[in-house]
Amino acid sequence: MSEILDVDLLAFESGTDAQRRAVVDGVRESLRTGFVYTSSDLSEQLLDDAYGMLTEFFSLDAEAKQSATVMGSNGQSGYTGLLVETAATSDTPDWKEMFNWGMRVPDGHPLAAKYPDRYLGPSYPDDLVPGIGAVLDEFYWSLLELQRRFLRIIAVGVGCHETFFDDMTNYGTTLSRAIHYPAMDLAPGAEHVWAAEHADINLITALPRATAKGLEVKMDDGSWVDARPPEGHVIINTGIMLEHITNGVIPSGIHRVVADPDQPGDRYSVVQFLHPTPWTTLTPVASCITPENPQRFAPIGADDRLDQVLWEINLVEDGRRV
């Protein structure tokens, strides 16, 4: 497989049976790479507004940005500075800084009572960039709706009912992340890259357009290809939790972010990691277990699996790996 395919989410939702089947087949084929492009009804104006305000935030001085840090969140809320997050396969921190925001659950919800560190709620820096909270909140909920809709295609593709992921992702710990990749000529050493080779931990990740090239996808032959979706489309990639649930039928998408020498300067990207609820038990579904593909993974709690990866990528504040 050497190509990332383009599918039509809207055709799956409103098309004929044949059109729906074609979308499902296209997604299954493309996700052999862990990546697929999809049509999207995400507002382009919303993206422009988000990038404008995020650029303003990341342009602030270091002290101002550090004031937006949320201690105790392990990189799941607020600001995370340069040279902190580190790919699990690397000991060299990525050359990037981030702002994160997540789920707000109703007062008294049992998820917040049982997992208070997972439901800190968004902490928007409106004191630094007035109005940014409303824009980022709209971005979060708009992209979450799109991701949950897209999971219905994946559910059908692996032999489950199309609503299989609905309850699992209702009030899940889905995380939005804005990433600023500074120009590489400012990096402290030649060994640094924007983001080293890695897989995401979650179910699926959605990536609307970034401000510059750089995202590369690893194919099963070991080669790397540029991720270049059609205009107005969203990139969807798969994570470790989806690989676990599908017993490896859908692999997690391996990728990296590398500066293009023909496009110097910095890069901004907004992404969203769709997570299940932390009390979800990640168990391979029966439809993905066959004599040819025996069960590969034992059940594990989604919260426990997330904790494993947060340590591996160097985000546990009181236990940095490197």
JOLINNOR-V880693 format. One record per residue. N is the residue number from 0. RES is the residue in one letter. PHI is phi in whole degrees, -180 to 180 (* if undefined). Layout:
# JOLINNOR-V880693
n: {N N}
res: {RES RES}
phi: {PHI PHI}
This chain:
# JOLINNOR-V880693
n: {0 1 2 3 4 5 6 7 8 9 10 11 12 13 14 15 16 17 18 19 20 21 22 23 24 25 26 27 28 29 30 31 32 33 34 35 36 37 38 39 40 41 42 43 44 45 46 47 48 49 50 51 52 53 54 55 56 57 58 59 60 61 62 63 64 65 66 67 68 69 70 71 72 73 74 75 76 77 78 79 80 81 82 83 84 85 86 87 88 89 90 91 92 93 94 95 96 97 98 99 100 101 102 103 104 105 106 107 108 109 110 111 112 113 114 115 116 117 118 119 120 121 122 123 124 125 126 127 128 129 130 131 132 133 134 135 136 137 138 139 140 141 142 143 144 145 146 147 148 149 150 151 152 153 154 155 156 157 158 159 160 161 162 163 164 165 166 167 168 169 170 171 172 173 174 175 176 177 178 179 180 181 182 183 184 185 186 187 188 189 190 191 192 193 194 195 196 197 198 199 200 201 202 203 204 205 206 207 208 209 210 211 212 213 214 215 216 217 218 219 220 221 222 223 224 225 226 227 228 229 230 231 232 233 234 235 236 237 238 239 240 241 242 243 244 245 246 247 248 249 250 251 252 253 254 255 256 257 258 259 260 261 262 263 264 265 266 267 268 269 270 271 272 273 274 275 276 277 278 279 280 281 282 283 284 285 286 287 288 289 290 291 292 293 294 295 296 297 298 299 300 301 302 303 304 305 306 307 308 309 310 311 312 313 314 315 316 317 318 319 320 321}
res: {M S E I L D V D L L A F E S G T D A Q R R A V V D G V R E S L R T G F V Y T S S D L S E Q L L D D A Y G M L T E F F S L D A E A K Q S A T V M G S N G Q S G Y T G L L V E T A A T S D T P D W K E M F N W G M R V P D G H P L A A K Y P D R Y L G P S Y P D D L V P G I G A V L D E F Y W S L L E L Q R R F L R I I A V G V G C H E T F F D D M T N Y G T T L S R A I H Y P A M D L A P G A E H V W A A E H A D I N L I T A L P R A T A K G L E V K M D D G S W V D A R P P E G H V I I N T G I M L E H I T N G V I P S G I H R V V A D P D Q P G D R Y S V V Q F L H P T P W T T L T P V A S C I T P E N P Q R F A P I G A D D R L D Q V L W E I N L V E D G R R V}
phi: {* -130 -143 -94 -90 -112 -123 -116 -57 -67 -68 -65 -81 -132 -89 -74 -58 -67 -67 -61 -64 -63 -65 -59 -64 -65 -65 -59 -66 -67 -73 -63 -89 85 -137 -155 -102 -136 -60 -149 -106 -68 -68 -68 -65 -61 -63 -60 -63 -63 -64 -61 -73 -69 -61 -63 -64 -69 -83 -70 -71 -59 -65 -65 -64 -61 -66 -93 -70 -110 -65 87 -92 52 76 -103 -155 75 -88 -126 -79 -64 58 -116 -62 -135 -56 -60 -92 -134 -109 -106 -61 -69 -93 -161 -128 -140 -127 -121 -149 -140 -78 -110 -106 -60 -56 83 -65 -62 -65 -67 -69 -84 -128 -61 -74 -93 -125 -76 79 -68 -126 -83 -86 -65 -71 -97 -132 -56 90 -67 -61 -64 -68 -68 -66 -64 -58 -57 -72 -67 -74 -62 -60 -63 -65 -66 -65 -69 -61 -66 -64 -64 -59 -62 -65 -105 87 -104 -65 -64 -93 -54 -90 -60 -66 -61 -105 -75 65 -70 -88 -58 -125 -96 -143 -99 -123 -110 -104 -67 -55 -68 -72 -97 -65 -74 -165 -68 -77 -81 -125 -59 -153 -72 -52 -164 -117 -77 -83 -83 -79 -138 -115 -113 -128 -67 -55 -96 -89 -157 -69 148 -74 -126 -114 -89 -88 -69 -92 90 -80 -116 -126 -71 -87 -134 -72 -61 -58 82 -100 -117 -84 -116 -129 -94 -119 -62 -67 -70 -59 -64 -65 -94 57 83 -61 -109 -76 -75 -80 -88 -152 -151 -126 -129 -65 -87 -62 -86 -135 -67 111 -96 -145 -120 -146 -118 -134 -139 -102 -84 -112 -78 -64 -66 -88 -68 -95 -80 -131 -57 -76 -60 -67 -103 -111 -138 -58 -79 -134 -64 -59 -100 -123 -82 -61 -152 -69 -61 -65 -67 -67 -64 -60 -57 -73 -59 -70 -61 -97 75 -103 -75 -62 -100 -158 -58 -70 -132}
